Amino acid sequence: MGTIYDLAKMTGFSITTVSKALNNYSDVSEKTKAKIVQAAAEMGYLPNAHAQSLSTKRSWTIGVMFSEAHGVGMMHPFFNAIIESFRKATEQQGYDLIFASRNLRNRDMSYLEHFRHRAVDGIVVICSDQSDLHVQELIQSTIPIVVVDMYSPDCSVVYSDNITGGRLAVEHLYELGHRRIAHIAGDTTTDAGAARIEGYKQAMTQFGLPIPDGYIANGGLFSGEEGKRAMQELLALPDRPTAVFAAADQMAIGAIEA
């Protein structure tokens, strides 16, 4: 394994240029970066992480806090896909991920304290619970943060347009000829659940369709079991719906099994 000096000699560039290229500085051309990175790979060169951190004022790590209400953790299909895509994107930029464990709570250390101890450059919070105090503490900190799947006016956020999604679902069923359309709704304490109910109501109003009592069935926290139970309630109504908009895939699978 060579040193940065060997890499500079091999490529014909200065040590400064080599260092900047490896740290993805914008004042080094993409062609030069590519040549240096390729040479580093061939040489098996690995930059010293501590020295790299001192020179760039970065740790090249991003903290990840994952909190969802189902308790299924990383097996959750939606959040799992987000985390995997995020991992691939960050690795392409040279960052490593540090996941915060729920066991921190048993060690008298908050998520914020943990991430500060690890000197992360930023934090991504993947969360469905606005009331989570640990999330609010992170949002109020000075560390750059992005929250996924939850709206907050206090930080950068990435989330779906759930109201429009709800409207489009009803519009699709309406175009298929359905007029008695019910909704298996997610828990109203979650942003997604409340917004999809609002989209459903807006579309029903737009098409002049009534929402009879019982047509909005509580599907809880988006699980298959709760979706099945909600569908059974809809099927027990005296005036059954001819179509159902389920707020999540797992709920829809449960509804099909009802």
Backbone as CSV, one residue per row, in Angstrom:
resi,resn,N_x,N_y,N_z,CA_x,CA_y,CA_z,C_x,C_y,C_z
1,MET,0.854,-1.197,0.000,0.000,0.000,0.000,0.883,1.238,0.000
2,GLY,0.699,2.117,-1.014,1.534,3.287,-1.135,1.064,4.454,-0.292
3,THR,1.809,5.541,-0.382,1.459,6.762,0.334,0.981,7.807,-0.661
4,ILE,0.532,8.933,-0.145,0.088,10.007,-1.031,1.249,10.548,-1.853
5,TYR,2.448,10.436,-1.307,3.637,10.873,-2.047,3.878,9.957,-3.244
6,ASP,3.707,8.647,-3.029,3.856,7.685,-4.125,2.797,7.926,-5.202
7,LEU,1.591,8.255,-4.745,0.500,8.494,-5.679,0.762,9.753,-6.504
8,ALA,1.292,10.774,-5.878,1.632,12.006,-6.597,2.716,11.743,-7.643
9,LYS,3.710,10.967,-7.257,4.807,10.644,-8.182,4.300,9.808,-9.352
10,MET,3.403,8.883,-9.060,2.872,7.980,-10.083,2.036,8.729,-11.108
11,THR,1.243,9.710,-10.647,0.332,10.421,-11.542,0.951,11.677,-12.159
12,GLY,2.014,12.169,-11.554,2.653,13.378,-12.061,2.019,14.660,-11.559
13,PHE,1.117,14.542,-10.613,0.483,15.729,-10.032,1.109,16.050,-8.672
14,SER,0.893,17.281,-8.241,1.408,17.671,-6.937,0.623,16.981,-5.825
15,ILE,1.225,16.931,-4.638,0.550,16.329,-3.491,-0.744,17.082,-3.184
16,THR,-0.709,18.405,-3.342,-1.906,19.219,-3.083,-3.035,18.847,-4.023
17,THR,-2.698,18.696,-5.309,-3.723,18.331,-6.294,-4.279,16.944,-6.023
18,VAL,-3.400,16.011,-5.678,-3.840,14.655,-5.366,-4.791,14.663,-4.171
19,SER,-4.431,15.411,-3.145,-5.259,15.489,-1.942,-6.626,16.090,-2.262
20,LYS,-6.623,17.163,-3.050,-7.887,17.799,-3.420,-8.755,16.867,-4.257
21,ALA,-8.136,16.137,-5.153,-8.887,15.216,-6.007,-9.548,14.120,-5.179
22,LEU,-8.797,13.575,-4.235,-9.332,12.504,-3.396,-10.426,13.001,-2.459
23,ASN,-10.397,14.293,-2.159,-11.419,14.875,-1.280,-12.508,15.601,-2.056
24,ASN,-12.498,15.382,-3.399,-13.577,15.873,-4.270,-13.720,17.390,-4.271
25,TYR,-12.609,18.108,-4.261,-12.662,19.571,-4.334,-13.109,19.998,-5.725
26,SER,-13.857,21.080,-5.777,-14.436,21.519,-7.047,-13.419,22.175,-7.980
27,ASP,-12.264,22.610,-7.444,-11.280,23.293,-8.288,-10.314,22.320,-8.974
28,VAL,-10.629,21.038,-8.928,-9.865,20.031,-9.661,-10.790,19.455,-10.730
29,SER,-10.313,19.400,-11.969,-11.161,18.950,-13.069,-11.563,17.487,-12.893
30,GLU,-12.694,17.137,-13.508,-13.184,15.769,-13.408,-12.218,14.784,-14.060
31,LYS,-11.562,15.224,-15.111,-10.596,14.365,-15.793,-9.417,14.053,-14.882
32,THR,-8.926,15.083,-14.189,-7.808,14.890,-13.259,-8.229,14.013,-12.088
33,LYS,-9.425,14.276,-11.549,-9.928,13.457,-10.440,-9.986,11.988,-10.835
34,ALA,-10.532,11.746,-12.028,-10.705,10.369,-12.486,-9.359,9.663,-12.598
35,LYS,-8.358,10.372,-13.122,-7.028,9.777,-13.286,-6.413,9.445,-11.930
36,ILE,-6.554,10.353,-10.981,-5.963,10.153,-9.653,-6.690,9.046,-8.893
37,VAL,-8.009,9.050,-8.965,-8.786,8.010,-8.280,-8.477,6.635,-8.855
38,GLN,-8.349,6.555,-10.171,-8.014,5.297,-10.811,-6.642,4.802,-10.373
39,ALA,-5.690,5.715,-10.335,-4.334,5.348,-9.901,-4.330,4.910,-8.441
40,ALA,-5.133,5.581,-7.610,-5.205,5.226,-6.190,-5.780,3.818,-6.028
41,ALA,-6.762,3.488,-6.847,-7.357,2.154,-6.781,-6.360,1.086,-7.203
42,GLU,-5.621,1.371,-8.257,-4.627,0.414,-8.736,-3.512,0.212,-7.719
43,MET,-3.166,1.286,-7.026,-2.094,1.225,-6.028,-2.580,0.621,-4.711
44,GLY,-3.898,0.644,-4.514,-4.435,0.193,-3.235,-4.255,1.234,-2.154
45,TYR,-4.211,2.496,-2.578,-3.983,3.585,-1.623,-5.250,3.903,-0.832
46,LEU,-5.126,3.979,0.458,-6.215,4.368,1.334,-5.774,5.572,2.155
47,PRO,-6.460,6.717,2.011,-6.078,7.894,2.784,-6.305,7.679,4.272
48,ASN,-5.417,8.243,5.078,-5.572,8.178,6.522,-6.798,8.981,6.935
49,ALA,-7.761,8.306,7.559,-9.026,8.955,7.878,-8.846,10.139,8.817
50,HIS,-7.955,10.005,9.802,-7.752,11.095,10.753,-7.130,12.300,10.062
51,ALA,-6.121,12.045,9.222,-5.470,13.143,8.513,-6.431,13.801,7.540
52,GLN,-7.258,12.991,6.899,-8.241,13.518,5.954,-9.242,14.412,6.670
53,SER,-9.648,13.985,7.851,-10.595,14.771,8.631,-10.003,16.107,9.040
54,LEU,-8.724,16.107,9.438,-8.067,17.350,9.849,-7.928,18.317,8.682
55,SER,-7.624,17.794,7.504,-7.378,18.664,6.358,-8.663,19.219,5.760
56,THR,-9.744,18.446,5.823,-10.991,18.879,5.194,-11.999,19.451,6.179
57,LYS,-11.709,19.303,7.487,-12.644,19.742,8.539,-13.951,18.951,8.456
58,ARG,-13.866,17.745,7.944,-15.023,16.872,7.851,-14.680,15.497,8.406
59,SER,-15.708,14.794,8.865,-15.500,13.412,9.304,-15.857,12.429,8.197
60,TRP,-16.511,12.928,7.148,-16.982,12.108,6.036,-17.933,11.012,6.520
61,THR,-18.698,11.342,7.529,-19.722,10.430,8.025,-21.053,11.171,8.149
62,ILE,-22.131,10.461,7.922,-23.479,11.012,8.083,-24.254,10.098,9.022
63,GLY,-24.858,10.702,10.022,-25.641,9.929,10.968,-27.033,9.643,10.431
64,VAL,-27.562,8.487,10.773,-28.909,8.095,10.369,-29.706,7.711,11.610
65,MET,-30.794,8.402,11.842,-31.718,8.015,12.896,-32.999,7.540,12.236
66,PHE,-33.375,6.310,12.521,-34.562,5.718,11.908,-35.582,5.430,12.996
67,SER,-36.738,6.047,12.873,-37.788,5.859,13.874,-39.127,5.779,13.174
68,GLU,-39.811,4.629,13.300,-41.135,4.498,12.714,-42.063,3.820,13.705
69,ALA,-43.338,4.075,13.556,-44.307,3.705,14.584,-44.680,2.225,14.594
70,HIS,-44.352,1.491,13.533,-44.777,0.092,13.464,-43.969,-0.821,14.373
71,GLY,-42.723,-0.437,14.626,-41.856,-1.311,15.393,-41.227,-2.409,14.546
72,VAL,-41.393,-2.354,13.212,-40.811,-3.389,12.355,-39.400,-3.025,11.906
73,GLY,-38.979,-1.812,12.204,-37.607,-1.413,11.937,-37.228,-1.446,10.469
74,MET,-36.004,-1.940,10.204,-35.452,-1.917,8.857,-36.201,-2.825,7.888
75,MET,-37.079,-3.680,8.383,-37.850,-4.549,7.506,-39.018,-3.808,6.861
76,HIS,-39.303,-2.599,7.297,-40.396,-1.824,6.716,-40.086,-1.566,5.240
77,PRO,-40.957,-1.972,4.304,-40.622,-1.896,2.875,-40.356,-0.487,2.372
78,PHE,-41.113,0.492,2.852,-40.936,1.868,2.372,-39.639,2.468,2.901
79,PHE,-39.444,2.403,4.204,-38.258,3.010,4.802,-36.985,2.265,4.412
80,ASN,-37.082,0.954,4.262,-35.924,0.169,3.863,-35.416,0.610,2.500
81,ALA,-36.351,0.863,1.565,-35.965,1.303,0.221,-35.308,2.681,0.264
82,ILE,-35.833,3.569,1.111,-35.247,4.908,1.243,-33.825,4.824,1.762
83,ILE,-33.627,4.038,2.816,-32.303,3.927,3.426,-31.306,3.323,2.449
84,GLU,-31.721,2.316,1.695,-30.816,1.685,0.742,-30.414,2.663,-0.366
85,SER,-31.363,3.432,-0.870,-31.047,4.428,-1.905,-30.124,5.502,-1.347
86,PHE,-30.383,5.923,-0.123,-29.548,6.933,0.518,-28.136,6.411,0.718
87,ARG,-28.009,5.155,1.121,-26.684,4.562,1.316,-25.875,4.586,0.022
88,LYS,-26.508,4.195,-1.075,-25.800,4.168,-2.357,-25.342,5.571,-2.765
89,ALA,-26.220,6.554,-2.577,-25.887,7.926,-2.978,-24.758,8.497,-2.136
90,THR,-24.789,8.244,-0.839,-23.738,8.797,0.032,-22.393,8.125,-0.219
91,GLU,-22.404,6.837,-0.481,-21.154,6.140,-0.753,-20.500,6.668,-2.027
92,GLN,-21.323,7.042,-3.005,-20.774,7.606,-4.240,-20.057,8.929,-3.991
93,GLN,-20.463,9.616,-2.926,-19.838,10.895,-2.570,-18.726,10.732,-1.540
94,GLY,-18.414,9.492,-1.181,-17.298,9.236,-0.275,-17.646,9.263,1.202
95,TYR,-18.916,9.196,1.531,-19.336,9.238,2.933,-19.668,7.844,3.454
96,ASP,-19.493,7.671,4.765,-19.941,6.475,5.467,-21.161,6.835,6.316
97,LEU,-21.986,5.847,6.598,-23.177,6.067,7.419,-22.972,5.499,8.817
98,ILE,-23.488,6.217,9.788,-23.493,5.751,11.171,-24.938,5.693,11.639
99,PHE,-25.410,4.509,11.967,-26.788,4.339,12.413,-26.864,4.434,13.930
100,ALA,-27.846,5.168,14.397,-28.065,5.285,15.833,-28.998,4.172,16.284
101,SER,-28.600,3.485,17.330,-29.391,2.375,17.850,-30.325,2.840,18.951
102,ARG,-31.486,2.182,19.036,-32.418,2.479,20.124,-31.803,2.154,21.480
103,ASN,-30.759,1.298,21.490,-30.119,0.934,22.755,-29.427,2.115,23.412
104,LEU,-29.252,3.204,22.656,-28.642,4.403,23.240,-29.450,4.884,24.438
105,ARG,-30.755,4.674,24.369,-31.612,5.153,25.446,-31.313,4.422,26.753
106,ASN,-30.764,3.221,26.634,-30.422,2.450,27.828,-29.022,2.780,28.332
107,ARG,-28.336,3.671,27.616,-26.979,4.047,28.020,-26.892,5.505,28.417
108,ASP,-28.040,6.071,28.745,-28.092,7.470,29.177,-27.416,8.407,28.180
109,MET,-27.580,8.123,26.895,-27.016,8.972,25.844,-28.100,9.239,24.811
110,SER,-28.311,10.492,24.494,-29.312,10.825,23.487,-28.734,10.617,22.092
111,TYR,-29.614,10.605,21.097,-29.146,10.499,19.714,-28.233,11.674,19.375
112,LEU,-28.602,12.860,19.829,-27.796,14.040,19.542,-26.410,13.915,20.153
113,GLU,-26.333,13.476,21.386,-25.028,13.299,22.042,-24.186,12.268,21.305
114,HIS,-24.830,11.211,20.858,-24.122,10.165,20.128,-23.539,10.710,18.827
115,PHE,-24.343,11.431,18.071,-23.870,11.955,16.794,-22.798,13.026,16.987
116,ARG,-22.923,13.821,18.029,-21.876,14.804,18.317,-20.573,14.109,18.688
117,HIS,-20.677,13.047,19.459,-19.490,12.277,19.844,-18.797,11.696,18.621
118,ARG,-19.601,11.285,17.638,-19.023,10.703,16.422,-18.659,11.764,15.395
119,ALA,-18.923,13.036,15.715,-18.546,14.170,14.862,-19.078,14.047,13.440
120,VAL,-20.336,13.642,13.295,-20.906,13.483,11.962,-21.038,14.835,11.268
121,ASP,-20.982,14.815,9.941,-21.120,16.054,9.163,-22.579,16.464,8.992
122,GLY,-23.477,15.532,9.159,-24.900,15.817,9.015,-25.703,14.617,9.471
123,ILE,-27.012,14.804,9.559,-27.888,13.729,10.032,-29.101,13.645,9.121
124,VAL,-29.490,12.436,8.781,-30.773,12.226,8.108,-31.680,11.499,9.095
125,VAL,-32.864,12.032,9.280,-33.845,11.437,10.190,-34.985,10.888,9.350
126,ILE,-35.207,9.600,9.461,-36.302,8.955,8.738,-37.337,8.599,9.788
127,CYS,-38.427,9.338,9.791,-39.336,9.268,10.927,-40.777,9.512,10.507
128,SER,-41.700,8.852,11.212,-43.122,9.060,10.943,-43.851,9.631,12.153
129,ASP,-43.089,10.006,13.174,-43.703,10.456,14.423,-43.207,11.850,14.797
130,GLN,-44.046,12.847,14.580,-43.663,14.226,14.884,-43.422,14.459,16.371
131,SER,-44.041,13.658,17.219,-43.943,13.882,18.651,-42.699,13.276,19.279
132,ASP,-41.889,12.570,18.482,-40.679,11.942,19.016,-39.731,13.022,19.545
133,LEU,-39.474,13.023,20.843,-38.654,14.065,21.475,-37.213,14.018,20.996
134,HIS,-36.726,12.829,20.673,-35.357,12.717,20.186,-35.207,13.375,18.820
135,VAL,-36.243,13.236,18.006,-36.237,13.885,16.690,-36.257,15.395,16.851
136,GLN,-37.089,15.892,17.732,-37.179,17.337,17.950,-35.861,17.902,18.474
137,GLU,-35.172,17.146,19.307,-33.874,17.596,19.821,-32.854,17.715,18.690
138,LEU,-32.882,16.748,17.773,-31.968,16.799,16.632,-32.286,17.995,15.732
139,ILE,-33.575,18.224,15.497,-33.988,19.325,14.632,-33.530,20.667,15.192
140,GLN,-33.556,20.816,16.505,-33.188,22.079,17.139,-31.675,22.244,17.302
141,SER,-30.895,21.237,16.947,-29.447,21.321,17.096,-28.820,22.115,15.951
142,THR,-27.517,22.319,16.027,-26.795,23.079,14.997,-26.240,22.186,13.894
143,ILE,-26.405,20.893,14.019,-25.913,19.967,13.000,-26.862,19.998,11.801
144,PRO,-26.341,20.071,10.572,-27.215,20.029,9.388,-28.063,18.757,9.400
145,ILE,-29.348,18.903,9.109,-30.252,17.765,9.226,-31.298,17.796,8.114
146,VAL,-31.654,16.608,7.649,-32.740,16.442,6.684,-33.698,15.406,7.262
147,VAL,-34.983,15.728,7.276,-36.003,14.814,7.781,-36.785,14.244,6.603
148,VAL,-36.965,12.942,6.605,-37.685,12.255,5.536,-39.040,11.779,6.046
149,ASP,-40.079,12.011,5.247,-41.439,11.525,5.501,-42.132,12.232,6.657
150,MET,-41.698,13.418,6.988,-42.366,14.183,8.045,-42.136,15.663,7.800
151,TYR,-43.174,16.468,7.857,-43.019,17.901,7.622,-42.546,18.600,8.890
152,SER,-41.598,19.514,8.706,-41.160,20.369,9.813,-40.719,21.700,9.224
153,PRO,-41.187,22.806,9.800,-40.777,24.126,9.301,-39.376,24.515,9.765
154,ASP,-38.768,23.681,10.615,-37.501,24.049,11.251,-36.277,23.412,10.615
155,CYS,-36.463,22.633,9.560,-35.307,21.994,8.928,-35.663,21.610,7.494
156,SER,-34.664,21.115,6.769,-34.908,20.631,5.412,-35.687,19.318,5.482
157,VAL,-36.654,19.157,4.590,-37.494,17.956,4.613,-37.670,17.386,3.208
158,VAL,-37.866,16.086,3.150,-38.203,15.395,1.908,-39.396,14.500,2.214
159,TYR,-40.513,14.775,1.577,-41.678,13.944,1.852,-42.603,13.919,0.635
160,SER,-43.481,12.926,0.606,-44.382,12.737,-0.523,-45.526,13.745,-0.483
161,ASP,-46.080,14.031,-1.652,-47.273,14.873,-1.742,-48.478,13.971,-1.505
162,ASN,-48.755,13.705,-0.229,-49.779,12.721,0.116,-51.189,13.186,-0.214
163,ILE,-51.436,14.490,-0.160,-52.773,14.985,-0.498,-53.079,14.727,-1.970
164,THR,-52.130,15.089,-2.827,-52.332,14.834,-4.264,-52.444,13.343,-4.539
165,GLY,-51.637,12.547,-3.845,-51.712,11.101,-4.025,-53.085,10.558,-3.676
166,GLY,-53.658,11.063,-2.586,-55.001,10.641,-2.197,-56.043,11.020,-3.232
167,ARG,-55.904,12.247,-3.759,-56.854,12.695,-4.791,-56.748,11.826,-6.045
168,LEU,-55.527,11.523,-6.450,-55.333,10.732,-7.667,-55.894,9.317,-7.522
169,ALA,-55.775,8.751,-6.321,-56.307,7.406,-6.096,-57.822,7.390,-6.282
170,VAL,-58.486,8.377,-5.702,-59.949,8.459,-5.850,-60.324,8.754,-7.295
171,GLU,-59.560,9.637,-7.937,-59.836,9.980,-9.341,-59.760,8.744,-10.221
172,HIS,-58.781,7.886,-9.968,-58.629,6.663,-10.754,-59.855,5.750,-10.579
173,LEU,-60.284,5.591,-9.334,-61.446,4.743,-9.077,-62.710,5.340,-9.686
174,TYR,-62.815,6.658,-9.646,-63.965,7.351,-10.235,-64.010,7.113,-11.746
175,GLU,-62.843,7.206,-12.385,-62.784,7.009,-13.836,-63.114,5.572,-14.231
176,LEU,-62.946,4.641,-13.290,-63.313,3.246,-13.552,-64.810,3.017,-13.394
177,GLY,-65.517,4.059,-12.965,-66.964,3.960,-12.849,-67.501,3.819,-11.439
178,HIS,-66.623,3.828,-10.449,-67.062,3.657,-9.063,-67.582,4.981,-8.489
179,ARG,-68.630,4.858,-7.687,-69.195,6.038,-7.029,-69.260,5.853,-5.506
180,ARG,-69.276,4.618,-5.047,-69.239,4.345,-3.608,-67.809,3.934,-3.259
181,ILE,-67.016,4.938,-2.929,-65.581,4.731,-2.705,-65.252,4.957,-1.229
182,ALA,-64.688,3.961,-0.597,-64.297,4.056,0.815,-62.786,4.217,0.926
183,HIS,-62.350,4.533,2.126,-60.918,4.750,2.366,-60.479,4.024,3.634
184,ILE,-59.472,3.156,3.500,-58.824,2.574,4.679,-57.676,3.518,5.019
185,ALA,-57.864,4.268,6.091,-56.974,5.387,6.400,-55.872,5.002,7.376
186,GLY,-54.741,5.675,7.225,-53.666,5.537,8.197,-53.953,6.385,9.423
187,ASP,-53.229,6.124,10.472,-53.439,6.845,11.729,-53.306,8.351,11.508
188,THR,-54.264,9.103,12.017,-54.280,10.556,11.793,-53.181,11.289,12.561
189,THR,-52.484,10.600,13.470,-51.375,11.248,14.181,-50.115,11.291,13.316
190,THR,-50.119,10.571,12.196,-48.987,10.618,11.273,-49.295,11.592,10.146
191,ASP,-48.271,12.254,9.649,-48.451,13.203,8.553,-49.082,12.526,7.337
192,ALA,-48.565,11.347,6.995,-49.046,10.652,5.802,-50.508,10.259,5.948
193,GLY,-50.877,9.742,7.113,-52.250,9.320,7.326,-53.228,10.467,7.206
194,ALA,-52.920,11.582,7.874,-53.818,12.739,7.854,-53.912,13.346,6.459
195,ALA,-52.779,13.438,5.752,-52.772,14.062,4.433,-53.525,13.216,3.408
196,ARG,-53.416,11.896,3.480,-54.109,11.036,2.518,-55.624,11.062,2.749
197,ILE,-56.033,11.198,4.015,-57.462,11.376,4.294,-57.951,12.680,3.669
198,GLU,-57.159,13.737,3.809,-57.538,15.027,3.240,-57.645,14.944,1.723
199,GLY,-56.704,14.243,1.083,-56.775,14.064,-0.366,-58.008,13.292,-0.785
200,TYR,-58.339,12.265,-0.014,-59.552,11.475,-0.284,-60.785,12.361,-0.187
201,LYS,-60.899,13.145,0.877,-62.069,14.003,1.067,-62.179,15.057,-0.034
202,GLN,-61.036,15.643,-0.418,-61.063,16.662,-1.466,-61.585,16.086,-2.786
203,ALA,-61.111,14.884,-3.120,-61.539,14.281,-4.383,-63.016,13.894,-4.339
204,MET,-63.455,13.371,-3.211,-64.873,12.998,-3.091,-65.763,14.232,-3.236
205,THR,-65.330,15.342,-2.657,-66.077,16.599,-2.791,-66.056,17.093,-4.237
206,GLN,-64.884,16.993,-4.864,-64.734,17.443,-6.253,-65.678,16.706,-7.189
207,PHE,-65.872,15.412,-6.958,-66.734,14.618,-7.834,-68.177,14.557,-7.332
208,GLY,-68.467,15.286,-6.266,-69.832,15.324,-5.751,-70.284,14.013,-5.151
209,LEU,-69.349,13.270,-4.568,-69.676,11.961,-4.007,-69.839,12.063,-2.490
210,PRO,-70.831,11.403,-1.934,-71.021,11.432,-0.487,-70.006,10.521,0.209
211,ILE,-69.757,10.805,1.470,-68.912,9.933,2.290,-69.791,9.429,3.434
212,PRO,-70.452,8.300,3.241,-71.354,7.774,4.285,-70.588,7.434,5.566
213,ASP,-71.315,7.362,6.664,-70.716,6.950,7.921,-70.062,5.577,7.756
214,GLY,-68.829,5.474,8.254,-68.123,4.202,8.169,-67.272,4.037,6.935
215,TYR,-67.363,4.964,5.973,-66.581,4.840,4.741,-65.112,5.215,4.922
216,ILE,-64.772,5.869,6.014,-63.363,6.088,6.346,-63.050,5.156,7.512
217,ALA,-62.425,4.028,7.187,-62.129,3.002,8.188,-60.712,3.206,8.723
218,ASN,-60.567,3.153,10.021,-59.267,3.370,10.656,-58.376,2.156,10.452
219,GLY,-57.320,2.339,9.655,-56.367,1.259,9.402,-55.154,1.317,10.302
220,GLY,-55.182,2.199,11.304,-54.098,2.245,12.279,-52.760,2.622,11.678
221,LEU,-51.736,1.870,12.038,-50.362,2.212,11.664,-49.897,1.486,10.403
222,PHE,-50.811,1.400,9.428,-50.454,0.970,8.069,-50.044,-0.498,7.952
223,SER,-50.404,-1.343,8.889,-50.002,-2.747,8.828,-51.031,-3.576,8.061
224,GLY,-50.614,-4.762,7.628,-51.521,-5.655,6.927,-52.660,-6.123,7.800
225,GLU,-52.356,-6.430,9.053,-53.391,-6.905,9.974,-54.464,-5.836,10.191
226,GLU,-54.028,-4.578,10.349,-54.987,-3.496,10.558,-55.778,-3.210,9.286
227,GLY,-55.145,-3.374,8.136,-55.842,-3.209,6.879,-56.934,-4.261,6.699
228,LYS,-56.639,-5.481,7.111,-57.619,-6.562,7.019,-58.811,-6.280,7.930
229,ARG,-58.519,-5.843,9.151,-59.598,-5.545,10.094,-60.476,-4.409,9.573
230,ALA,-59.846,-3.367,9.018,-60.613,-2.235,8.494,-61.495,-2.666,7.324
231,MET,-60.962,-3.536,6.475,-61.745,-4.011,5.329,-62.939,-4.829,5.794
232,GLN,-62.763,-5.605,6.826,-63.877,-6.386,7.366,-64.988,-5.467,7.868
233,GLU,-64.596,-4.334,8.443,-65.589,-3.352,8.894,-66.355,-2.773,7.698
234,LEU,-65.643,-2.499,6.620,-66.296,-1.958,5.426,-67.253,-2.982,4.806
235,LEU,-66.830,-4.249,4.795,-67.672,-5.291,4.210,-68.926,-5.549,5.039
236,ALA,-68.874,-5.157,6.309,-70.025,-5.365,7.188,-71.046,-4.237,7.092
237,LEU,-70.723,-3.177,6.344,-71.659,-2.061,6.215,-72.889,-2.476,5.417
238,PRO,-74.053,-1.932,5.727,-75.271,-2.281,4.970,-75.188,-1.851,3.509
239,ASP,-74.481,-0.737,3.246,-74.313,-0.249,1.875,-72.819,-0.309,1.544
240,ARG,-72.387,-1.478,1.118,-70.955,-1.706,0.894,-70.388,-0.788,-0.187
241,PRO,-69.123,-0.373,-0.030,-68.468,0.367,-1.119,-68.147,-0.582,-2.272
242,THR,-68.058,-0.035,-3.459,-67.665,-0.855,-4.614,-66.168,-0.767,-4.874
243,ALA,-65.508,0.194,-4.220,-64.062,0.349,-4.366,-63.495,0.915,-3.079
244,VAL,-62.236,0.570,-2.818,-61.580,1.024,-1.583,-60.193,1.547,-1.917
245,PHE,-59.897,2.724,-1.399,-58.560,3.300,-1.498,-57.857,3.051,-0.163
246,ALA,-56.809,2.220,-0.191,-56.032,1.925,1.012,-54.827,2.848,1.078
247,ALA,-54.523,3.317,2.262,-53.476,4.332,2.419,-52.056,3.791,2.296
248,ALA,-51.889,2.468,2.253,-50.542,1.902,2.139,-50.615,0.499,1.556
249,ASP,-49.508,0.048,0.982,-49.474,-1.265,0.327,-49.789,-2.400,1.292
250,GLN,-49.184,-2.380,2.480,-49.408,-3.457,3.429,-50.876,-3.525,3.843
251,MET,-51.495,-2.358,4.005,-52.917,-2.316,4.345,-53.749,-2.902,3.203
252,ALA,-53.376,-2.601,1.963,-54.105,-3.111,0.806,-54.005,-4.633,0.729
253,ILE,-52.834,-5.167,1.044,-52.668,-6.631,1.039,-53.583,-7.256,2.088
254,GLY,-53.627,-6.631,3.258,-54.516,-7.126,4.300,-55.969,-7.045,3.887
255,ALA,-56.333,-5.963,3.191,-57.718,-5.794,2.736,-58.102,-6.884,1.739
256,ILE,-57.186,-7.240,0.875,-57.456,-8.293,-0.110,-57.703,-9.637,0.588
257,GLU,-57.027,-9.837,1.703,-57.165,-11.108,2.432,-58.442,-11.179,3.273
258,ALA,-59.110,-10.037,3.430,-60.306,-10.011,4.300,-61.451,-10.838,3.709
